[in-house]
Amino acid sequence: MVFSSLEFLFRFLPVILLLYFVAPRRLKNPILLAGSLFFYAWGEPVFIVLMVLSSVVNYFLAIAIDRYRDTDKSRAALIASIVVSLGLLGFFKYADFLIDSVNSVFGSDIGALDLPLPIGISFYTFQVLSYTIDVYRKNVPVQRNLISLSMYIALFPQLIAGPIVRYRSVAEDINDRTHSVEMFSEGVHRFTMGLAKKVLIANNIGLLWESAIATSEPSVMLAWLGIVAFSFQIYFDFSGYSDMAIGLGRMLGFRYGENFNFPYVAQSVTEFWRRWHISLGQWFRDYLYIPLGGNRGSKLMWVRNIFIVWFLTGLWHGASWNFAIWGLYFGVLLLLERLFVADLLARIPRLFRHIYLLLLVMIGWTIFQLETPTEIFRYLGDMFGLTDIDIVNAEAWYLLKSNFILLALAVAGSTPIFKTLYARIIPRLSGRAVAMPVYYAVLLLVSTAYLVDSSFNPFLYFRF
Amino acid sequence: MITPLTTQLKTRHLPTAFVFLVFVFGMAALSVLNDAADVSTLERRELSQSPSVSFERVVDGDFTEDYAEFLQDQMVFRDEFRFAKSFVERQVLRRSENNGVYVVGDRIYDKFYGIEDHFIDRAARLINEITKDTRSANVLLSIIPTKAQMLDRNKYLLSDQNELADTLKENTEAVYVDLMGLAKAGNERFYYASDPHWTTQGAIAAYEILAGALGFQPVRDYEFEAVTDSFVGSDWGKAASWSIDKDTIYLAHNDLLDGMSACRFESPETSTCIDSVYFRDRGDDLDPYDVFLGGLSPIIAIENPLAETDRELVIFKDSYAHSLAPFLAQHFKTVTLFDLRFVRRQFILDNFDLSQKDVLFLYGTSVLNTDPQILN
């Protein structure tokens, strides 16, 4: 089930909210667990077994890690947890990718397994690992309640599209959390904004990208419109989901960290990745980059570590070479920035730093979203006028005109303008007791209207 | 732990939480209580019904997929939400298009963009094959433009439908009779405001051109009867706009037309025959345009006992021909309409001798450009 659906908004959500808030404290976690399992099973009625298995196995392994602390058995339990978790992820997500790659390199003919990818497996696997590794590192106490641990892994707000919530960050909330009208209303604010971002902006502007790649009349202008549209689509979609997750979490008494911080206002690739999918970057930093040695060893080791981390960051987004190359592309850019470009960037006007970043990110998105090298090079060729196409054409002008207000909203929404306005103006607004609820009601109604009438509501993370 | 009621709580948090809860629980309750409708008259289609539950259907995901569709189709205030979305698209985002149609003034125009050359080439080839198979001496071809051809192509994203018509004209052996000029600015009355079809006036204008091409002096003496003044065309639901007026469907009458009878052959065994070309009982159908010859059918035959000639006409066609055919039938003893989407070409050749008949291919650009089954 996805948040941006009628069955979530008008079936699942009211039922879970009612049960959750009516239930006594000791029943709240079991209710959330049962609800979350139902939420997951709605979309994955078979692979729910996998998630339950992962939860139970890691529950016992974490207890073993704790019980045999400072012995080889503890270490063995941690290794077992990593092997089981990554093994399931590897098997279900990467087996066919590996088979396909081996076949093309060695000319072999190993048959594909054609396994469907369990939704959200990359997210919950990383969450589970953050738990067992942190227990091993003594960063968190072991969780002895199976229901509480399973609830943490399966908790529906962040289950299928993140953010990757580390156990450490919610350990206290799991055992004992408070609820208040303030938190609930903050949750409403985040959820409503996230829903509007996804349904009104991302889905809508996604159609512009679809038009650009499906066109029979390509032009340079249309290629640029298309990639700008996709850049907005993925940002508003992904950050919209994160907002909805954070909002739902807050309604239920959980405080999740931020996952996006206006990434398109960044002035360098380094800064961009501090602002984009923050929970993934932090996970790789804490559980891979630093254990590999980070930048503490020789320059060569550092370069190696960067490449490993970014190769795997790319692959995390999907079992396909274009994702690996997309990751490595950013790895190279980050290295270049640290080694050479940072000084140069510091000396050029801010506007050019923005252009530099946006250009590189948009080129990155073509690698991310178009799968084959032929498609990627053709699209980049179209963007930079290297193919034999018109600079502008009627379709591009029409699409620009049709999407102008939406694009303007997307530009403004990618910057902190609205947030600043919200923070400065709302507290001073005399009619805010009326204005803000009306504003949320309008957003909810219009989002529902688009859900009722639209057939285009893609789930972009089915490969994550 | 409940926090004390501060000013902020009263002015901001309580109203926000209240509105959200009222919205989510209110919509949930109303949508549960809402009786499922069978059809949407606005959208001209049957609506999904509550899906059946079985272990297999749940496991393979069919149930949840169908349930999502059911909920979307049966959502309480569905029409109102669709109108609201259309309003936001047009008035807030300032788009001229909603669900693939343009709303211009008080009329709706189907978007016609991108000519599917492979469909058109295939249509030309098949028209030539059928022309040869009929062994008829007099074969005509006419292409009906959609009304979007009237719009300014600098303002809207539209292809020139003349290109499509020209391809067929140049690549077929039939005698081409040009109807493309009907869809020019000023001729808005030739098409319904809320439906892609041409009005009775439009059909008469096309008839006069075709009658001339067939060597007849067109009949110009009619009386008109308004059979409904609240015709909601199939584009109305797509546009979902309050600004569109409902259409009036006029039926033409004179002695020749009133003397005709029509038979619809749904299959070799079932047929419906009436002493009129107007199927009034179909006027209450989801699509009131079905009043003309009763709507789509594999084979429809019109007989004109008052005809002054023994000539017979065969039309290979789509639905645009339904309001036009009776006018042509004024000059023929019989007019037989074949819809190749529902009857195979070989069946017609095996069962009908077309060699002594006049043959007309009459197709709309929108159908030619989208329906690969059109000339099977």
Interface residues (C-beta under 8 A of the other chain):
Chain A: M1 S5 L6 E7 L9 F10 R11 L13 P14 L17 L18 W42 G43 P45 V46 T178 H179 S180 V181 E182 F184 S185 E186 V188 H189 F191 T192 N204 S216 A394 E395 Y398 L399 S402 N403 F404 I405 L406 I426 R432 A433 V434 M436 P437 V438 Y440 A441 L444 L445 V446 T448 A449 Y450 L451 V452 D453 S454
Chain B: M1 I2 T3 Q8 L9 K10 T11 R12 H13 L14 P15 T16 A17 F18 V19 F20 L21 F23 V24 F25 M27 A28 S31 V58 V59 G61 T64 Y67 A68 L71 Q72 M75 R78 F81 R82 A84 K85 S86 V88 V92 L93 R94 R95 S96 E97 N99 Y113 G114 R153 N154 Y156 L157 A240
